[in-house]
Amino acid sequence: MRTTLDLDRALLDKAKAALGASTYTEAIERSLQQAIAGAEIEALLDAVQGQDLVWSVEELRAYRHTGRAESA
């Protein structure tokens, strides 16, 4: 999708460098992906807050992608 945004070039340059992106578009897309991943992790932590859980990394990834643990 093509759009026009008024963004701070210095901020874009820093994001591009920090993310190892070769283009501004790639930097913005990676930033959005990281923001979504962070929000999903926050939602997961909120969902399990106060529970005594022991999950493997694979189970956490499954929960993140499906909303439920594979072995639960």
PyMOL Python script that loads the backbone (N, CA, C, O; Angstrom):
from pymol import cmd

cmd.read_pdbstr("""\
ATOM      1  N   MET A   1       0.859  -1.171   0.000  1.00  0.00           N
ATOM      2  CA  MET A   1       0.000   0.000   0.000  1.00  0.00           C
ATOM      3  C   MET A   1       0.901   1.229   0.000  1.00  0.00           C
ATOM      4  O   MET A   1       1.856   1.316   0.771  1.00  0.00           O
ATOM      5  N   ARG A   2       0.600   2.117  -0.824  1.00  0.00           N
ATOM      6  CA  ARG A   2       1.373   3.350  -0.912  1.00  0.00           C
ATOM      7  C   ARG A   2       0.672   4.422  -0.082  1.00  0.00           C
ATOM      8  O   ARG A   2      -0.543   4.601  -0.160  1.00  0.00           O
ATOM      9  N   THR A   3       1.481   5.136   0.720  1.00  0.00           N
ATOM     10  CA  THR A   3       0.918   6.204   1.543  1.00  0.00           C
ATOM     11  C   THR A   3       1.965   7.300   1.715  1.00  0.00           C
ATOM     12  O   THR A   3       3.145   7.108   1.418  1.00  0.00           O
ATOM     13  N   THR A   4       1.519   8.428   2.189  1.00  0.00           N
ATOM     14  CA  THR A   4       2.422   9.542   2.435  1.00  0.00           C
ATOM     15  C   THR A   4       2.406   9.844   3.923  1.00  0.00           C
ATOM     16  O   THR A   4       1.347  10.043   4.517  1.00  0.00           O
ATOM     17  N   LEU A   5       3.600   9.876   4.521  1.00  0.00           N
ATOM     18  CA  LEU A   5       3.730  10.184   5.937  1.00  0.00           C
ATOM     19  C   LEU A   5       4.785  11.259   6.123  1.00  0.00           C
ATOM     20  O   LEU A   5       5.753  11.330   5.366  1.00  0.00           O
ATOM     21  N   ASP A   6       4.597  12.081   7.117  1.00  0.00           N
ATOM     22  CA  ASP A   6       5.587  13.092   7.466  1.00  0.00           C
ATOM     23  C   ASP A   6       6.336  12.578   8.691  1.00  0.00           C
ATOM     24  O   ASP A   6       5.877  12.748   9.821  1.00  0.00           O
ATOM     25  N   LEU A   7       7.510  11.938   8.462  1.00  0.00           N
ATOM     26  CA  LEU A   7       8.267  11.313   9.540  1.00  0.00           C
ATOM     27  C   LEU A   7       9.613  11.999   9.716  1.00  0.00           C
ATOM     28  O   LEU A   7      10.181  12.531   8.762  1.00  0.00           O
ATOM     29  N   ASP A   8      10.102  11.982  10.914  1.00  0.00           N
ATOM     30  CA  ASP A   8      11.398  12.551  11.258  1.00  0.00           C
ATOM     31  C   ASP A   8      12.501  11.719  10.605  1.00  0.00           C
ATOM     32  O   ASP A   8      12.650  10.539  10.925  1.00  0.00           O
ATOM     33  N   ARG A   9      13.259  12.301   9.715  1.00  0.00           N
ATOM     34  CA  ARG A   9      14.293  11.574   8.971  1.00  0.00           C
ATOM     35  C   ARG A   9      15.375  11.037   9.902  1.00  0.00           C
ATOM     36  O   ARG A   9      15.870   9.930   9.688  1.00  0.00           O
ATOM     37  N   ALA A  10      15.753  11.793  10.927  1.00  0.00           N
ATOM     38  CA  ALA A  10      16.771  11.319  11.871  1.00  0.00           C
ATOM     39  C   ALA A  10      16.280  10.075  12.611  1.00  0.00           C
ATOM     40  O   ALA A  10      17.043   9.137  12.843  1.00  0.00           O
ATOM     41  N   LEU A  11      15.011  10.080  12.974  1.00  0.00           N
ATOM     42  CA  LEU A  11      14.421   8.923  13.641  1.00  0.00           C
ATOM     43  C   LEU A  11      14.410   7.717  12.703  1.00  0.00           C
ATOM     44  O   LEU A  11      14.730   6.601  13.112  1.00  0.00           O
ATOM     45  N   LEU A  12      14.044   7.945  11.463  1.00  0.00           N
ATOM     46  CA  LEU A  12      14.057   6.863  10.468  1.00  0.00           C
ATOM     47  C   LEU A  12      15.460   6.311  10.263  1.00  0.00           C
ATOM     48  O   LEU A  12      15.644   5.098  10.165  1.00  0.00           O
ATOM     49  N   ASP A  13      16.446   7.194  10.197  1.00  0.00           N
ATOM     50  CA  ASP A  13      17.827   6.753  10.019  1.00  0.00           C
ATOM     51  C   ASP A  13      18.284   5.906  11.208  1.00  0.00           C
ATOM     52  O   ASP A  13      18.944   4.883  11.024  1.00  0.00           O
ATOM     53  N   LYS A  14      17.937   6.329  12.423  1.00  0.00           N
ATOM     54  CA  LYS A  14      18.298   5.564  13.615  1.00  0.00           C
ATOM     55  C   LYS A  14      17.610   4.199  13.623  1.00  0.00           C
ATOM     56  O   LYS A  14      18.229   3.186  13.948  1.00  0.00           O
ATOM     57  N   ALA A  15      16.330   4.181  13.266  1.00  0.00           N
ATOM     58  CA  ALA A  15      15.581   2.917  13.225  1.00  0.00           C
ATOM     59  C   ALA A  15      16.167   1.985  12.171  1.00  0.00           C
ATOM     60  O   ALA A  15      16.329   0.788  12.407  1.00  0.00           O
ATOM     61  N   LYS A  16      16.478   2.539  11.025  1.00  0.00           N
ATOM     62  CA  LYS A  16      17.062   1.746   9.940  1.00  0.00           C
ATOM     63  C   LYS A  16      18.369   1.110  10.387  1.00  0.00           C
ATOM     64  O   LYS A  16      18.603  -0.074  10.143  1.00  0.00           O
ATOM     65  N   ALA A  17      19.216   1.887  11.038  1.00  0.00           N
ATOM     66  CA  ALA A  17      20.500   1.374  11.517  1.00  0.00           C
ATOM     67  C   ALA A  17      20.301   0.341  12.635  1.00  0.00           C
ATOM     68  O   ALA A  17      20.937  -0.713  12.628  1.00  0.00           O
ATOM     69  N   ALA A  18      19.434   0.641  13.574  1.00  0.00           N
ATOM     70  CA  ALA A  18      19.211  -0.247  14.715  1.00  0.00           C
ATOM     71  C   ALA A  18      18.628  -1.589  14.292  1.00  0.00           C
ATOM     72  O   ALA A  18      18.933  -2.622  14.888  1.00  0.00           O
ATOM     73  N   LEU A  19      17.795  -1.570  13.267  1.00  0.00           N
ATOM     74  CA  LEU A  19      17.140  -2.788  12.812  1.00  0.00           C
ATOM     75  C   LEU A  19      17.904  -3.503  11.710  1.00  0.00           C
ATOM     76  O   LEU A  19      17.539  -4.609  11.313  1.00  0.00           O
ATOM     77  N   GLY A  20      18.957  -2.877  11.217  1.00  0.00           N
ATOM     78  CA  GLY A  20      19.713  -3.482  10.124  1.00  0.00           C
ATOM     79  C   GLY A  20      18.932  -3.495   8.827  1.00  0.00           C
ATOM     80  O   GLY A  20      19.156  -4.345   7.965  1.00  0.00           O
ATOM     81  N   ALA A  21      18.021  -2.560   8.689  1.00  0.00           N
ATOM     82  CA  ALA A  21      17.187  -2.477   7.493  1.00  0.00           C
ATOM     83  C   ALA A  21      17.923  -1.717   6.396  1.00  0.00           C
ATOM     84  O   ALA A  21      18.715  -0.815   6.669  1.00  0.00           O
ATOM     85  N   SER A  22      17.649  -2.096   5.157  1.00  0.00           N
ATOM     86  CA  SER A  22      18.311  -1.424   4.041  1.00  0.00           C
ATOM     87  C   SER A  22      17.468  -0.291   3.459  1.00  0.00           C
ATOM     88  O   SER A  22      17.979   0.541   2.710  1.00  0.00           O
ATOM     89  N   THR A  23      16.187  -0.258   3.800  1.00  0.00           N
ATOM     90  CA  THR A  23      15.304   0.794   3.294  1.00  0.00           C
ATOM     91  C   THR A  23      14.430   1.324   4.436  1.00  0.00           C
ATOM     92  O   THR A  23      14.277   0.671   5.469  1.00  0.00           O
ATOM     93  N   TYR A  24      13.874   2.490   4.238  1.00  0.00           N
ATOM     94  CA  TYR A  24      12.947   3.044   5.222  1.00  0.00           C
ATOM     95  C   TYR A  24      11.713   2.156   5.348  1.00  0.00           C
ATOM     96  O   TYR A  24      11.220   1.933   6.453  1.00  0.00           O
ATOM     97  N   THR A  25      11.217   1.653   4.231  1.00  0.00           N
ATOM     98  CA  THR A  25      10.041   0.787   4.259  1.00  0.00           C
ATOM     99  C   THR A  25      10.303  -0.441   5.117  1.00  0.00           C
ATOM    100  O   THR A  25       9.470  -0.824   5.938  1.00  0.00           O
ATOM    101  N   GLU A  26      11.466  -1.055   4.923  1.00  0.00           N
ATOM    102  CA  GLU A  26      11.822  -2.238   5.716  1.00  0.00           C
ATOM    103  C   GLU A  26      11.915  -1.882   7.197  1.00  0.00           C
ATOM    104  O   GLU A  26      11.462  -2.653   8.044  1.00  0.00           O
ATOM    105  N   ALA A  27      12.487  -0.744   7.516  1.00  0.00           N
ATOM    106  CA  ALA A  27      12.604  -0.316   8.911  1.00  0.00           C
ATOM    107  C   ALA A  27      11.225  -0.103   9.533  1.00  0.00           C
ATOM    108  O   ALA A  27      10.988  -0.506  10.671  1.00  0.00           O
ATOM    109  N   ILE A  28      10.335   0.516   8.804  1.00  0.00           N
ATOM    110  CA  ILE A  28       8.982   0.759   9.315  1.00  0.00           C
ATOM    111  C   ILE A  28       8.246  -0.555   9.504  1.00  0.00           C
ATOM    112  O   ILE A  28       7.586  -0.752  10.525  1.00  0.00           O
ATOM    113  N   GLU A  29       8.349  -1.468   8.526  1.00  0.00           N
ATOM    114  CA  GLU A  29       7.672  -2.760   8.641  1.00  0.00           C
ATOM    115  C   GLU A  29       8.209  -3.565   9.818  1.00  0.00           C
ATOM    116  O   GLU A  29       7.433  -4.170  10.558  1.00  0.00           O
ATOM    117  N   ARG A  30       9.528  -3.578  10.000  1.00  0.00           N
ATOM    118  CA  ARG A  30      10.115  -4.305  11.137  1.00  0.00           C
ATOM    119  C   ARG A  30       9.677  -3.672  12.457  1.00  0.00           C
ATOM    120  O   ARG A  30       9.391  -4.376  13.426  1.00  0.00           O
ATOM    121  N   SER A  31       9.628  -2.354  12.490  1.00  0.00           N
ATOM    122  CA  SER A  31       9.190  -1.665  13.704  1.00  0.00           C
ATOM    123  C   SER A  31       7.756  -2.026  14.048  1.00  0.00           C
ATOM    124  O   SER A  31       7.434  -2.275  15.210  1.00  0.00           O
ATOM    125  N   LEU A  32       6.898  -2.055  13.043  1.00  0.00           N
ATOM    126  CA  LEU A  32       5.503  -2.426  13.271  1.00  0.00           C
ATOM    127  C   LEU A  32       5.390  -3.871  13.739  1.00  0.00           C
ATOM    128  O   LEU A  32       4.606  -4.172  14.639  1.00  0.00           O
ATOM    129  N   GLN A  33       6.168  -4.769  13.134  1.00  0.00           N
ATOM    130  CA  GLN A  33       6.159  -6.173  13.549  1.00  0.00           C
ATOM    131  C   GLN A  33       6.603  -6.308  15.004  1.00  0.00           C
ATOM    132  O   GLN A  33       6.013  -7.075  15.765  1.00  0.00           O
ATOM    133  N   GLN A  34       7.642  -5.562  15.394  1.00  0.00           N
ATOM    134  CA  GLN A  34       8.116  -5.621  16.768  1.00  0.00           C
ATOM    135  C   GLN A  34       7.092  -5.037  17.739  1.00  0.00           C
ATOM    136  O   GLN A  34       6.937  -5.535  18.854  1.00  0.00           O
ATOM    137  N   ALA A  35       6.400  -3.992  17.321  1.00  0.00           N
ATOM    138  CA  ALA A  35       5.363  -3.400  18.179  1.00  0.00           C
ATOM    139  C   ALA A  35       4.226  -4.392  18.405  1.00  0.00           C
ATOM    140  O   ALA A  35       3.720  -4.519  19.520  1.00  0.00           O
ATOM    141  N   ILE A  36       3.828  -5.091  17.348  1.00  0.00           N
ATOM    142  CA  ILE A  36       2.758  -6.093  17.455  1.00  0.00           C
ATOM    143  C   ILE A  36       3.206  -7.249  18.336  1.00  0.00           C
ATOM    144  O   ILE A  36       2.453  -7.705  19.196  1.00  0.00           O
ATOM    145  N   ALA A  37       4.434  -7.726  18.126  1.00  0.00           N
ATOM    146  CA  ALA A  37       4.961  -8.829  18.942  1.00  0.00           C
ATOM    147  C   ALA A  37       5.002  -8.431  20.414  1.00  0.00           C
ATOM    148  O   ALA A  37       4.655  -9.228  21.285  1.00  0.00           O
ATOM    149  N   GLY A  38       5.422  -7.212  20.689  1.00  0.00           N
ATOM    150  CA  GLY A  38       5.465  -6.725  22.069  1.00  0.00           C
ATOM    151  C   GLY A  38       4.079  -6.679  22.697  1.00  0.00           C
ATOM    152  O   GLY A  38       3.907  -7.045  23.860  1.00  0.00           O
ATOM    153  N   ALA A  39       3.097  -6.230  21.932  1.00  0.00           N
ATOM    154  CA  ALA A  39       1.723  -6.178  22.435  1.00  0.00           C
ATOM    155  C   ALA A  39       1.185  -7.579  22.689  1.00  0.00           C
ATOM    156  O   ALA A  39       0.463  -7.799  23.662  1.00  0.00           O
ATOM    157  N   GLU A  40       1.531  -8.528  21.821  1.00  0.00           N
ATOM    158  CA  GLU A  40       1.085  -9.910  22.006  1.00  0.00           C
ATOM    159  C   GLU A  40       1.720 -10.520  23.256  1.00  0.00           C
ATOM    160  O   GLU A  40       1.061 -11.262  23.985  1.00  0.00           O
ATOM    161  N   ILE A  41       2.980 -10.215  23.505  1.00  0.00           N
ATOM    162  CA  ILE A  41       3.649 -10.717  24.700  1.00  0.00           C
ATOM    163  C   ILE A  41       3.015 -10.110  25.946  1.00  0.00           C
ATOM    164  O   ILE A  41       2.806 -10.807  26.939  1.00  0.00           O
ATOM    165  N   GLU A  42       2.711  -8.821  25.898  1.00  0.00           N
ATOM    166  CA  GLU A  42       2.035  -8.169  27.031  1.00  0.00           C
ATOM    167  C   GLU A  42       0.687  -8.827  27.300  1.00  0.00           C
ATOM    168  O   GLU A  42       0.326  -9.060  28.453  1.00  0.00           O
ATOM    169  N   ALA A  43      -0.054  -9.126  26.243  1.00  0.00           N
ATOM    170  CA  ALA A  43      -1.357  -9.778  26.405  1.00  0.00           C
ATOM    171  C   ALA A  43      -1.189 -11.168  27.019  1.00  0.00           C
ATOM    172  O   ALA A  43      -1.981 -11.573  27.870  1.00  0.00           O
ATOM    173  N   LEU A  44      -0.161 -11.894  26.588  1.00  0.00           N
ATOM    174  CA  LEU A  44       0.119 -13.209  27.156  1.00  0.00           C
ATOM    175  C   LEU A  44       0.443 -13.092  28.636  1.00  0.00           C
ATOM    176  O   LEU A  44      -0.080 -13.856  29.447  1.00  0.00           O
ATOM    177  N   LEU A  45       1.296 -12.147  28.992  1.00  0.00           N
ATOM    178  CA  LEU A  45       1.648 -11.960  30.399  1.00  0.00           C
ATOM    179  C   LEU A  45       0.438 -11.575  31.229  1.00  0.00           C
ATOM    180  O   LEU A  45       0.294 -12.038  32.361  1.00  0.00           O
ATOM    181  N   ASP A  46      -0.437 -10.734  30.688  1.00  0.00           N
ATOM    182  CA  ASP A  46      -1.661 -10.364  31.393  1.00  0.00           C
ATOM    183  C   ASP A  46      -2.565 -11.578  31.584  1.00  0.00           C
ATOM    184  O   ASP A  46      -3.199 -11.731  32.628  1.00  0.00           O
ATOM    185  N   ALA A  47      -2.621 -12.442  30.566  1.00  0.00           N
ATOM    186  CA  ALA A  47      -3.493 -13.619  30.621  1.00  0.00           C
ATOM    187  C   ALA A  47      -3.038 -14.627  31.667  1.00  0.00           C
ATOM    188  O   ALA A  47      -3.866 -15.317  32.261  1.00  0.00           O
ATOM    189  N   VAL A  48      -1.734 -14.721  31.898  1.00  0.00           N
ATOM    190  CA  VAL A  48      -1.218 -15.729  32.823  1.00  0.00           C
ATOM    191  C   VAL A  48      -0.772 -15.134  34.154  1.00  0.00           C
ATOM    192  O   VAL A  48      -0.219 -15.846  34.992  1.00  0.00           O
ATOM    193  N   GLN A  49      -1.000 -13.867  34.354  1.00  0.00           N
ATOM    194  CA  GLN A  49      -0.564 -13.199  35.576  1.00  0.00           C
ATOM    195  C   GLN A  49      -1.128 -13.909  36.807  1.00  0.00           C
ATOM    196  O   GLN A  49      -2.326 -14.179  36.894  1.00  0.00           O
ATOM    197  N   GLY A  50      -0.244 -14.202  37.748  1.00  0.00           N
ATOM    198  CA  GLY A  50      -0.668 -14.828  38.998  1.00  0.00           C
ATOM    199  C   GLY A  50      -0.770 -16.337  38.922  1.00  0.00           C
ATOM    200  O   GLY A  50      -1.017 -16.984  39.940  1.00  0.00           O
ATOM    201  N   GLN A  51      -0.587 -16.915  37.754  1.00  0.00           N
ATOM    202  CA  GLN A  51      -0.657 -18.365  37.615  1.00  0.00           C
ATOM    203  C   GLN A  51       0.748 -18.954  37.711  1.00  0.00           C
ATOM    204  O   GLN A  51       1.716 -18.356  37.243  1.00  0.00           O
ATOM    205  N   ASP A  52       0.845 -20.120  38.315  1.00  0.00           N
ATOM    206  CA  ASP A  52       2.129 -20.801  38.424  1.00  0.00           C
ATOM    207  C   ASP A  52       2.248 -21.742  37.232  1.00  0.00           C
ATOM    208  O   ASP A  52       1.781 -22.880  37.277  1.00  0.00           O
ATOM    209  N   LEU A  53       2.877 -21.256  36.166  1.00  0.00           N
ATOM    210  CA  LEU A  53       2.969 -22.022  34.928  1.00  0.00           C
ATOM    211  C   LEU A  53       4.412 -22.354  34.594  1.00  0.00           C
ATOM    212  O   LEU A  53       5.325 -21.575  34.867  1.00  0.00           O
ATOM    213  N   VAL A  54       4.597 -23.498  34.013  1.00  0.00           N
ATOM    214  CA  VAL A  54       5.896 -23.886  33.493  1.00  0.00           C
ATOM    215  C   VAL A  54       5.658 -24.364  32.068  1.00  0.00           C
ATOM    216  O   VAL A  54       5.113 -25.446  31.846  1.00  0.00           O
ATOM    217  N   TRP A  55       6.077 -23.539  31.097  1.00  0.00           N
ATOM    218  CA  TRP A  55       5.887 -23.865  29.689  1.00  0.00           C
ATOM    219  C   TRP A  55       7.251 -23.916  29.013  1.00  0.00           C
ATOM    220  O   TRP A  55       8.195 -23.240  29.422  1.00  0.00           O
ATOM    221  N   SER A  56       7.327 -24.719  27.991  1.00  0.00           N
ATOM    222  CA  SER A  56       8.531 -24.727  27.168  1.00  0.00           C
ATOM    223  C   SER A  56       8.455 -23.556  26.192  1.00  0.00           C
ATOM    224  O   SER A  56       7.400 -22.945  26.017  1.00  0.00           O
ATOM    225  N   VAL A  57       9.568 -23.259  25.573  1.00  0.00           N
ATOM    226  CA  VAL A  57       9.597 -22.186  24.579  1.00  0.00           C
ATOM    227  C   VAL A  57       8.621 -22.506  23.447  1.00  0.00           C
ATOM    228  O   VAL A  57       7.925 -21.617  22.957  1.00  0.00           O
ATOM    229  N   GLU A  58       8.568 -23.773  23.033  1.00  0.00           N
ATOM    230  CA  GLU A  58       7.652 -24.179  21.958  1.00  0.00           C
ATOM    231  C   GLU A  58       6.192 -23.934  22.355  1.00  0.00           C
ATOM    232  O   GLU A  58       5.390 -23.483  21.538  1.00  0.00           O
ATOM    233  N   GLU A  59       5.854 -24.234  23.613  1.00  0.00           N
ATOM    234  CA  GLU A  59       4.488 -24.005  24.082  1.00  0.00           C
ATOM    235  C   GLU A  59       4.163 -22.517  24.130  1.00  0.00           C
ATOM    236  O   GLU A  59       3.047 -22.116  23.802  1.00  0.00           O
ATOM    237  N   LEU A  60       5.130 -21.695  24.538  1.00  0.00           N
ATOM    238  CA  LEU A  60       4.905 -20.248  24.544  1.00  0.00           C
ATOM    239  C   LEU A  60       4.694 -19.727  23.132  1.00  0.00           C
ATOM    240  O   LEU A  60       3.820 -18.890  22.906  1.00  0.00           O
ATOM    241  N   ARG A  61       5.491 -20.216  22.173  1.00  0.00           N
ATOM    242  CA  ARG A  61       5.306 -19.799  20.781  1.00  0.00           C
ATOM    243  C   ARG A  61       3.940 -20.230  20.253  1.00  0.00           C
ATOM    244  O   ARG A  61       3.271 -19.467  19.556  1.00  0.00           O
ATOM    245  N   ALA A  62       3.527 -21.455  20.587  1.00  0.00           N
ATOM    246  CA  ALA A  62       2.210 -21.940  20.150  1.00  0.00           C
ATOM    247  C   ALA A  62       1.109 -21.067  20.728  1.00  0.00           C
ATOM    248  O   ALA A  62       0.158 -20.714  20.032  1.00  0.00           O
ATOM    249  N   TYR A  63       1.240 -20.722  21.997  1.00  0.00           N
ATOM    250  CA  TYR A  63       0.234 -19.866  22.627  1.00  0.00           C
ATOM    251  C   TYR A  63       0.192 -18.508  21.954  1.00  0.00           C
ATOM    252  O   TYR A  63      -0.879 -17.956  21.700  1.00  0.00           O
ATOM    253  N   ARG A  64       1.361 -17.983  21.673  1.00  0.00           N
ATOM    254  CA  ARG A  64       1.433 -16.659  21.044  1.00  0.00           C
ATOM    255  C   ARG A  64       0.748 -16.654  19.688  1.00  0.00           C
ATOM    256  O   ARG A  64       0.078 -15.684  19.333  1.00  0.00           O
ATOM    257  N   HIS A  65       0.911 -17.734  18.927  1.00  0.00           N
ATOM    258  CA  HIS A  65       0.354 -17.775  17.570  1.00  0.00           C
ATOM    259  C   HIS A  65      -1.104 -18.252  17.533  1.00  0.00           C
ATOM    260  O   HIS A  65      -1.847 -17.881  16.624  1.00  0.00           O
ATOM    261  N   THR A  66      -1.522 -19.065  18.507  1.00  0.00           N
ATOM    262  CA  THR A  66      -2.871 -19.611  18.452  1.00  0.00           C
ATOM    263  C   THR A  66      -3.769 -19.133  19.580  1.00  0.00           C
ATOM    264  O   THR A  66      -4.992 -19.246  19.496  1.00  0.00           O
ATOM    265  N   GLY A  67      -3.161 -18.597  20.640  1.00  0.00           N
ATOM    266  CA  GLY A  67      -3.951 -18.166  21.781  1.00  0.00           C
ATOM    267  C   GLY A  67      -4.182 -19.282  22.777  1.00  0.00           C
ATOM    268  O   GLY A  67      -4.923 -19.094  23.742  1.00  0.00           O
ATOM    269  N   ARG A  68      -3.563 -20.455  22.572  1.00  0.00           N
ATOM    270  CA  ARG A  68      -3.706 -21.553  23.524  1.00  0.00           C
ATOM    271  C   ARG A  68      -2.457 -22.437  23.458  1.00  0.00           C
ATOM    272  O   ARG A  68      -1.796 -22.518  22.422  1.00  0.00           O
ATOM    273  N   ALA A  69      -2.154 -23.074  24.538  1.00  0.00           N
ATOM    274  CA  ALA A  69      -0.992 -23.945  24.587  1.00  0.00           C
ATOM    275  C   ALA A  69      -1.298 -25.265  23.898  1.00  0.00           C
ATOM    276  O   ALA A  69      -2.430 -25.745  23.963  1.00  0.00           O
ATOM    277  N   GLU A  70      -0.325 -25.851  23.248  1.00  0.00           N
ATOM    278  CA  GLU A  70      -0.503 -27.123  22.549  1.00  0.00           C
ATOM    279  C   GLU A  70      -0.833 -28.255  23.511  1.00  0.00           C
ATOM    280  O   GLU A  70      -1.714 -29.068  23.229  1.00  0.00           O
ATOM    281  N   SER A  71      -0.135 -28.320  24.643  1.00  0.00           N
ATOM    282  CA  SER A  71      -0.312 -29.449  25.550  1.00  0.00           C
ATOM    283  C   SER A  71      -1.350 -29.190  26.638  1.00  0.00           C
ATOM    284  O   SER A  71      -1.611 -30.067  27.461  1.00  0.00           O
ATOM    285  N   ALA A  72      -1.935 -28.019  26.651  1.00  0.00           N
ATOM    286  CA  ALA A  72      -2.905 -27.687  27.697  1.00  0.00           C
ATOM    287  C   ALA A  72      -4.260 -28.294  27.412  1.00  0.00           C
ATOM    288  O   ALA A  72      -5.194 -28.114  28.192  1.00  0.00           O
TER     289      ALA A  72
END
""", "prot")
cmd.dss("prot")
cmd.show_as("cartoon", "prot")
cmd.util.cbc("prot")
cmd.orient("prot")
